[in-house]
Amino acid sequence: MTFVRVCSENEVPPGEALRTESAAGPVALFNVDGEFFAIEDTCSHGQWSLADGYLTGDKIECTLHMAKFCVRTGKACTLPATKPVKIFPVERRGEDVLVDFDGGRYAA
Amino acid sequence: MMTVIIRRNEKRSPNVDLSDVFDEQAGTISPVIYSDPDIYQMELERIFSRSWLFIAHETHIPKAGDYFSTYMAEDPVIAVRQKDGGVRVFLNQCRHRGMKICRTDSGNAKAFTCTYHGWAYDIGGNLVQVPLEEQSFPGLDKSKWGARQARVESYKGLIFATWNEEAPALAEYLGDFRYYLDTVLDASEGGTEAIGGIVKWIIPCNWKFAAEQFCSDMYHGTMSHTSPITAAITEEFPALDPTALSGFQFRASNGGHGTGFFEAPAGTSWGFRIVQAAGLVEGFDPEAAHSRQAAHLGDKRGTIFSQHLSIFPNFSVFNGASTARVWHPRGPNEIEVWAFGLVDKAASDAEKEQVRLMTLRTFSAAGTWEQDDGENWVEVQRVLRGHEARQTKFNIQMGAGATRNEGADFPGTISNAYAEEAARGLYAQWFKLMSDEEGTSSKRGAYVHAAE
C-alpha cells in the first residue's frame, strides 16, 4: 500500500474534480463537501473523462451520455452505463490529499 | 438486377430567368425577387453560401466552451469559443443521421452529444465518441466524420463565418465600408459589447426588405415613424426639421454594403436617444459620451448620428437606437429577426442603461419604431400574393446620377441621405452573385475597392 500525494486540499474546492495520471491509468479525485474520493477517470460506457463531468452531491455525471456514477462506490447509477468503475483509497495528511494507486478495486 | 442511380446536382440549375429582375440603369426592380420560391432556393446557394455571414458578437461567447446556437441562412450552426481563444463555427448536424448535436440556445459545453444515437463531438466539432463503436462501427475513422466546419473571421468584435473557401478575407470583403462601420464598432477605446439577451421574432416578409431598408432607407422615417416621433416630442427635445438636416448615404464600392446618417446639429446627438427612452437616466452625461466618441473617432464621423447600415447580405445595425440584428431568411415570405443591443465597452453603467431603455422602447420585438417597419414589410409581402402585383416593376431611382466622390469630407460614393444609391449597390451585388453560376464574383480578387 503506497499512498502518493496528489494535491493540497485547497487546490480542489468542494464540488470540483482533478484528473491525474497514474500507473493504474487516469484517476479522478473529487471533493464532496470537504470529503475526498478517487475513482477511475474513464467512463465505463463511453471512454470519456469523468473528472470533466458535472458533480452533484456524490454523483458524477459524464458529459458525453449523461451516465452517472457514485464517487463513493464507483457503481453505475444510471444507463447507459452498466459497469462500475474502480475506487481508490484516499488519505489526508495535514492539508495534503494522497491516493493509493495500487489499491484500485471494485466495491463489493 | 438493375441499378438505379438518382443524381441530384448540389447546385440548383437556374430555371428562373433573372435577366430582367434588376436594371440599375433604368432604376427598376421586379418584385418576383421577394416572392419566388425558386429564386429563394438560388439565394441560399448563390448568396448565402458564398458570402460572409454574421454569427455573434465576441462578448456573447467570452470563455472556453461558451457556445451560441445560430443560423447561416437556413443552416443551423454552433459557434464555440475554443481553449486557445479562437472561435469555431460548425454545422449543427450529426454526421450519422443528421440530428442537431446542440439543441439549446447558448451556454457552456464540454462536449456536444447527439440525442438520437449518441455520437459525441468535442467543443471543436471533432467526432470523439461513437456508442458501441467496436460492435457497431469497427474501423470507423472518426477523424473523417467531424461536424462540417465553416471559415471564421472577426472584425472589431463581430464574428462572421462563410462556407466559401475561396471568399476573400473578411476585411477585404468589407473593404471601404469599414470606415463607416467603425463609427459603430470603434467609437471608443475597447470597442463594443453586446447587452441584454437575443430578442427573436418572426416577420412574414422577404429578408431583402429589411436588409435594404437598413442599408439605404432614411426616406421612410418621416412618414412611417411619425407616430413614435410625435409621441416623444417634449419642449426640451422638439422635433427636428428633416429638410434642415444635413445627411449622407454611402454605397460601398464593392460587396453590396451601405449606410446612411445625419450630421448632428450641435448638442443634439444624444437627444433622440434620450427622448425615445422617455427621459434621461440618472447619472448619464450625454455631453461626455458625445465628446468621448468624437475624440476617439477623430474626424468628421464624430458628428454622425442616427446611422443605419447593412453588411451584405443580412446583418444590420441602427446606431440611432444601438440595435444590431440578423435577418435569418425562412423561405421567400418570412424572416426570423435576431436582435441585440450594442454599446461601447467604455460606457458608464448609466449610459448602458440609457441605451438599453431606448433600444427596448424603439427597436425590439415590442418597440414602437419596429412595429412601423414590420407593418410595411408584411403588407408589401401580402400584396405580392397577387399575380399582377408580382409583374409590376418597382421604382428604385431615387438620387440616381446625383452621387459624388469624396463629398463633404465623407469619403467614397456619397449621396444625399434621402437616396437609393446604397440600395442599388445591394441589389447590384445580389444580381451579380445570382447571375454567376460558378461563383467567380464571390472569390478572392473579385472584391476591388476604391483606394482607402
Interface residues (C-beta under 8 A of the other chain):
Chain A: H45 G46 Q47 W48 D52 G53 T63 L64 H65 M66 P80
Chain B: A109 K110 A111 T113 G118 A120 V128 Q129 P131
